[in-house]
Amino acid sequence: MKVLLIRLSSFGDVVFTLPLARALRTFQPGVTLSWAVEDPLAPLLRRADYVDLVLKAETRRWRRKPFARETWADVLRFLREARAFAPDVIVDAQGLLKSAWATALVPAARKVGFGPRTATESVSCLALDERVEARDRPHVVDRALALAEHLAGRGGFDRVPDVSHLVSTPDEGVDAWLAARGPRPFALLQPFASRPGKEWPAESLLPVARRLAAAGLPAVVRWGPAERDRAAALAASAPDVLSLAPPTGPAAVARLA
């Protein structure tokens, strides 16, 4: 059986979908799993032994330039690759319009996803043949696993994300930073996000950092390429309790854990 899993973004939700990927890959013998994901997040998946193929769908860039020739060329490239995989089952674990279009345009005998009471955008249900409601499950991991339980006809799947493939992958910058720091424990804080409404404001973060420091856990701020200046300013505002993490891509964060 070939299964195409669609969870395009975001960083945290892709990590929280790893238990679903493992469940889909292992619920019966002979499953081949492909995962469609945004290009910047693909490194999270490439070395996972339960993901056989990673398909890059750069929907953010496509939406920024919907009429550009290169956009349409890349959309067609993605659809060719997804159709060449020839899935028997598509699992839309996102429940958004941007995941529904891929579900709709790639042929498969079964198309499974969230029902209208669970999907973030209920219009996404129009691309599905089988709809699963999991609104009573508060955590995204458990909602995602409801899709595997629907396919497998059973529960009991591990809900802890398996990031061993990330932890075991060396990263020169992170490893040098850890070696210089020594064995002292620290708390890693992620105040920044893709949208301002999802970010952790300084007035809320700093009291937490001070409590962590009082408990013997100095706080380290993790940042992305577009956030370096903001992270430096945040750390400079409270140098007694905050310091900067080394540069990290998505896949290297697990090395800090």
N, C-alpha and C positions, 0 to 999 in steps of 0.2 A: 504494500500500500504506500502511495506517495501522498504526503500531506504538505500543503503550503500554509504556513502560519503567517498571518499579516498582523504585525504590531510595529508600526513605522517609527513611533516616538513615544514619549520623550525619554531622557536618560533613565530616570528612576523607574518609569513604567516598563521600560525594556528589561531592566534588571528584575523587576517583580514578575515579568512574564517568563523568566527562565524556568521556574518550576513547571509551567504549562508545557514548554518546549520539551523538557525531559519526559514529562508524562506522555505526551503525544508520541515521542520517539520510542518509548519502551512499553506502552500498554499492550502491545502484541508483537510477536516476532515479525521481522521483515519490513518494518516501517522505515521509509526514507523521508527525512524532514528537511524542507526548505523554508527559509525565513525571509520575508520581505521587510526591509528596515531602511531608515534614512541613512545616507552614506556616512555622516560623521559618527554614527553609532555602530556601524558595521564591525569595528574592532572589538566590540564587546562579545561578538558571537563567533569570530573566525576560528578560534582554537577550541571551541566547545565540542567535545566528542559526541554530543547529542544533537548537533546541528550539522547536517550534511552539506548544505549549500546555502550561501547568503546571497540574496538578490537585493541590489541597491536601488531604492526608489527615492529620488531626490525631490519629494513633493513640495518642500518649502521653496526651493529654487524655481520649480515649475510654476508655483502660484505667484511668485514675484514677477516672472516674465512669461505669462501664459501664451502670448502670441509669437514669441521668438522662435525662429527656425530651430535653434539648438534645443529648445524645450521639447518641441514635437519629436525631434530625432531621438532624444533621450527617453521620452515616453514610449516610443515605438521599440526602442532597445529593451526597455524593461518588459514590455508585453511579450516580445519575442522570447526573451529568456524565461519568463514565467510559463508561457505556453509550451516551450520546449521541455520544461520540467514535467509537464503533463500530469498535474496533480489529480488524484482520485477524490481528495477532500481538500477544501479550503476552509480554514478556521480564521475568521475575522475576530481578533481579540481586542480590537480598538473601539469599534462601534461608532466611527465617525464617517462623514461623507468622504473624506480623503482615503479611508481604507475601503469603503464600499465600492468606489469606482474600480479598484483593482479586482475586488471580489466579483464584480459584475462582468468584467471584460476578460477574465481568464476562465476558460471552460473547466468544469469539474462536475462529477456525478453528484457530489454532496457539498453544500455550502452552509457552514455552521457558524453561528455568531450569537450575539446577545439580542434578546427580545426588546420590544419598545420600552418597557419599564426599566430596563437595565442599561441599554445603549445610551451613550452621552447624546448622540444625535439619532433620534428614532428613525429618521429617513434612511439610515444605513441598513435597516431591516429589509428594505425592498430588494436588496441584492442577495438575500439569504433564502435557502429552502428550509432550514431548521433553526428555530429560534429558542434560545435558552435564557430563562429568567434567573437572575442571581442577585436581585436587588437587596435581599435580606442578608447578604454577606458584605460586611462593611469594608473589608480589605481587598485591594485589587488582586492580590495573589489568590485569594479564595474565590473571587468572582471568575478569574481566568481559569482556575482549575475546574470550575463547574462545566466548562466546555469539554475538557478531557473526560470528565465523569460521564457526560452525555454520550460521547463517542465510545467510551470503554464499557459503559453499563455498570460501572463500579466506582468506588472512591478509594481512599487510602493512599493517595499520592503524597509524596514529600512536598511540603510547602516552603521549604527553605531554599532560596536561590543557590544553585551550585556555581560558584565563581572560582573553583579551583584552577581552571585554565587561565584565569587572569592573575591570580596570586602567584602562580608558578612561572609566569612569564617575566624575565628580567627587564628592568627599565633603568638605564644608566643614571639618569638624573635623580630619580626617586631613590634608587639604591645608594647613591652617594650621599644624598641628604639624610637618609636613615642611618648610614654608617657614621656620619659626622655627629648626629644627634645622640647616638648611643641607645642604650636600652630603656631610657626614660619613657614612660607612657604619656600619651597625649590624647586629646579629643579633637577630632576632625570636624570642622563646621563648614557647611555649604550654604552661605547666605544668598547666593545669586541664582537666578533662574532665567528661563527663556522669556518670561513675561514679568513686568513689574509687580503685578498682583500676586505672584507666587513667591516673591522674594521675602527674605527675613530682614526686617528693618533693624538698623543699628540700635535703636532704643530698646528693642526686645532682645537682641543678641548679646549686648554687652553685659546685662545682669546675669545671663546664663554663663558667659565666659568667666565672670568674676566668681561665681559659685563653683564652677569647675576648678578654677585656680586654687580656691580655698580648700578644695578636696584633693589637691595634689595632681590635678589633670590640666596642664596648660593647654589652651585652645589654639588650634592651628587653622587658618582660613584657607580653604581650597578655592581656586579661581580658574576661569577659563581664559582663552586668548583675548577676548574682548573685555575682560573684567580686571585686568592687571592693575590699572591705575586706581580703580575703585577699591580693590582689595588692599592695595598699599596704603591708601588714605584711611581705610577702616582700621588696619593694624596700627598705623601711626597715631590714631586717636586714642588708643589704649595699649601702649607698648608693654605695660606691666602684665597684661593678661592675654594679648593676642600676638601671634606671629604668622608669617606667610608660609604656606606649603610650597614645595617646588612646583614648577610647571608640570601639569599632568594632562594627558589626553584621557578620554573615557576609559580606555582599557587599563591605564596605569593606576587608577584610583585604588583598586583592590590591593595593590602593593603597599599602600599606606595603612591598610587596615590591620 
